[in-house]
Amino acid sequence: MDSHPAEPSRSRIAAASLIGTAIEYYDFYIYGTAAALVLNSAFFPTLDPVAGTLAAFSTFAVAFLSRPPGSVLFGHWGDRVGRKSMLVASLLVMGISTVAIGLLPGYEAIGVLAPVLLVVLRFTQGIGLGGEWGGAVLLATEHAPPGKRGLYAMFPQLGPSVGFIVANGSFLVLGAVLSDAEFGSWGWRLPFLASVLLVIVGLYVRLRIAETPVFLAAMERRRIARVPLAGLIRHQWRRVLLGAGAMIVVFTLFYTATTYCLAYGTTTLGIPKTTMLGLTLVGVVFMAVGTAASALLSDRVGRRRVMITGTAVAVGWGLVMFPLMETGSIALTGLSLAGTLGLMGLIFGPMGAYLPELFRTEFRYSGASAAYSLGGVLGGAVPPLVATGLRANGLGALAVGGYVSAMALLSLLCLLALPETRDKSL
């Protein structure tokens, strides 16, 4: 059936690429939110508050470290047997791991085994996510007609916004209807358990989509690499590293705003938990708008120009976001989060088309996934740890903002070293 598929509609491609990334990122984000709010007390109760927060963020970082191995694993088979099958597999790995975290007993029940198992499950979450994004954007871009790859790739790029809104929205509702004791005891587990329903929906949608015509053409022409990673390293290793560097600013802006700032706002600034969650949700709406606008604009003026503009602004914004929060004003805190996440969306939107366009068909899944995942290690795992460490050592919020600006400058230099790809044939 997949060897001669009917041309799928744009709505079906959009649904298959969007719903998968939305579910995968929902799973990923509920962990980040739980790490900021409750995991330190549930799994590391013997540590002092700062050490417990660092420990919780360290387990958060584990999934970023397992993303590159996940991208290698899923990228290898995605480049050899097809995009569709790996998208189904990555969704299952991520979903099963997430539900298992929701069922995992805490430290009081099983002692030190609890945080050990938490790390293992978090590692497998990262493995699944390492294969998800690359497959989803290839599903979109390799189905897209000429001149519309930015439009089609916009849908998987909106997945993180949708996933985050649903994830944080669930914690916002639970925080409003449950007491702190109920939330800390069992309420935080409900979003993890609810993932099983979302995965069922995602599997249904993805099993009905056809393999991409670009990959089918490569199979017919016998342009399938025996070891895609080896070919990638031999021919396009520089683009992997530069693509990863370009992604650092995206992850840094996002996870600083949504993970570190959530903990910082509630514990240091004394802003109520529900207020911070609400402000973050508003910020993610700005992120979604920025993602859609920049993805569409990239089809008209080029991916690189849009991303360079957003990244250059981010260099200066890093020095603004924390002084806004330090005022203690709810409105200015909201402005800080909305500006940070809106900027992140502006840079992130074209990435869905840009990273796949950088690589050859025979190792495109491996290349796009590897660049994305490596960027996540430095941009996603490190910022919450660095920011918490800077604050613990008495350095001001401006030092954290300076770190954000430095990461944006690094990404800007990488983008300047990469070519424009809008008119490249896949």
C-alpha positions, 0 to 999 in steps of 0.5 A, a space after each residue: 500500500 505504501 509503495 504507491 500511495 495516494 497523495 495525502 492532503 495537507 490537512 492529513 500531513 498537518 495532523 500527523 506531524 503536529 499531533 505527534 510533536 504535540 504529544 511528545 512535547 506534552 510528555 516532555 514538558 510535564 516533566 519540566 514543570 514537575 521538576 520545577 514544582 514538586 519532584 525535588 520533594 517527591 524524589 529528593 526529600 533528604 536534600 536542602 531546597 537548592 540542592 533538591 532543585 538542582 537534583 530535579 533539574 539534573 534528572 530533567 537534563 538526563 533526557 537531553 543527554 539521551 537525545 543524541 543517542 536517540 537521534 542516532 538510533 531513529 535516524 539510522 532506521 529512519 534513513 534505511 526503512 522509512 520515516 513513518 515507522 520510526 515516527 510510530 516507534 518514537 511515539 510509543 517509547 516516549 508515551 510508555 516512559 511518561 506513563 511509567 513516571 506517573 506510576 513510579 513510587 516516591 522516595 518515601 515508598 522505595 527509598 533510593 531506588 525511586 530517583 534511580 528509576 526516575 533517571 532511567 525513565 527520563 533517559 528513555 523519554 529522551 531516546 524517544 524524543 531524539 527520534 521524534 522531531 526529525 521524523 516529524 519535520 521530514 514527514 512535512 517537508 518531504 511531502 511539501 510542494 515547491 515553495 511551501 516547505 516553510 508552510 508545511 514544516 510550520 505544523 510540527 513546529 507548532 507541536 511544542 506550543 500546543 504540547 506546552 499549553 496542554 501540559 501547563 494548562 493541566 498543572 494550572 487546573 490541578 493547582 487550582 482545584 487541589 491543595 498543595 498537599 494533594 498536589 504534592 502527594 498524587 495530583 502531579 501524577 495525573 498529567 503523566 497518566 493522561 499521556 496514554 490517551 494522547 498516545 492512542 490518538 497519535 498512533 491512530 493518526 500516524 498509522 494512516 499517513 503514507 511514507 514520504 515521496 522523497 524517501 520512496 524515490 530514494 528507495 527506487 533509485 537505491 539511494 539508501 545508505 548502509 550506515 547513514 551516520 558514517 556517511 553523515 560524518 564523512 560528508 556533512 559533519 560541519 553542517 551537523 555542528 553548525 546546525 546544532 550551534 544554531 539551535 542552541 539559542 532556541 533551547 536556551 530561550 525556551 527552557 530558561 523561560 519555562 523551567 528556570 523562571 518558573 522555579 525562580 518566580 515561585 521560590 525567589 520572587 514569591 509569585 504564586 505558582 498558578 500565577 507563574 503558570 498562567 503567565 508562562 501560558 500567555 508567553 507560549 501563545 506569543 511563541 506559537 504566533 512567532 513560530 507560525 509567522 516566521 515559518 510562513 515568512 521564510 518561504 518568502 524571504 528565506 530561512 536564514 534571514 529570518 533566523 539571523 534577525 531573531 537571533 541578533 535581537 535575542 543577544 540584547 534581550 538576554 540582558 533585559 528579561 531578568 531585570 524585568 522580572 526583578 521588578 516584582 511586577 506581575 505585568 513586567 514578569 509577563 512581558 519578560 516571558 512573552 518577549 522571550 518565548 515570542 523571540 524563541 518562536 521567531 527563530 524556531 519557526 523556520 528551523 523545521 524546514 531549514 535543518 532538513 534542507 541542510 542534509 542529503 536525502 540518504 542521511 537527512 533523518 540522521 542529520 536533522 535529528 543529530 543537529 537538533 538533539 546536540 543543540 538541545 544538550 547545550 541549550 536545553 539541559 545546561 541553562 536551568 543548571 547554570 542559572 540555578 548555580 549562578 543564583 546559588 553562588 550569589 550572582 545576580 539575575 543579570 549574570 543569568 541574562 548574560 549567559 542567555 545573551 552569550 548563547 544567542 551570540 554563539 548561535 548567531 555566529 553559526 547561522 552566519 556560517 551556514 548557507 540559505 536553503 529555501 530554493 534547494 531541491 530535496 
